[in-house]
């Protein structure tokens, strides 16, 4: 079920960026214009996967100094809490002035224990980062996945918090058989039990328009992943992320629309760091979000 960042290699190819309309991709047009700054934003710790395991406390301290107030973790070799107990991790977050609001995790292993630990320290979400063999699943497979999400959502709800699913690009691509898997998961899951984390980069990479999905399914997308996409590259290039504000995605417009439809959490994730380091990339992302008005 779980493979962290098992990048999907297959999707529609040969689609030139110039052939896709501004409406679909949400090209940057409003820049930093808007009404008010984002009050709090977070960092998905996968961004710092190269340095975090070596010195979790030291790296987290640097993250706090960048201005991040929220953390979304993932299950590295040392677990969601990076060698600390859940209580120890929360105390360290408190000391740094941050909160762990969510974590990606293997939802098929020790999920009830993870839910208990998350609830004990006031986390808001446990998140399924991807489904095993997702690119080859058929319609019935996704219907079963939606049922599984409901079961995991029941466990989270009984512990006083929420369950969510994080998408990659294939979730928004028309599949053989004429279905879009994100629609099946949204419509087959119980809104009282299951929320969704929209990875905006992957929605755009699929050739879809994020605002359309916020409007079609209000109050379902509660979390977002913020990473930009390079300008003037074809959609067939999957690995084209860049520092927020340096690419083509109009985050001011998209996040403002999402907020009106229930989007609550704004979480940076950096997949690659061209000509820089993961820590410097995370800082550049934070500097951008500090100025962003939505």
Secondary structure, DSSP 8 states (H G I E B T S, - for coil): ---TT-----S--S--GGGS-HHHHTBS-STT-SSSB-S--EEEGGGGTTTGGG-HHHHHHHHHHHT--EEEE--BTTBTTTTS-HHHHHHHHHHHT-EEEEEEE-TTSSHHHHHHHHHHTT--EEEE---TTGGG--HHHHHHHHHHHHHHHHHHHHTTSEEEEE--GGGGS-BTTTB-HHHHHHHHS-TTTEEEEEEHHHHHHTT--HHHHHHHTTTTEEEEEE-EE-TT--TT----EE-TTSSSB-HHHHHHHHHHTT--EEEE--S--TTS-HHHHHHHHHHHHHH-B-
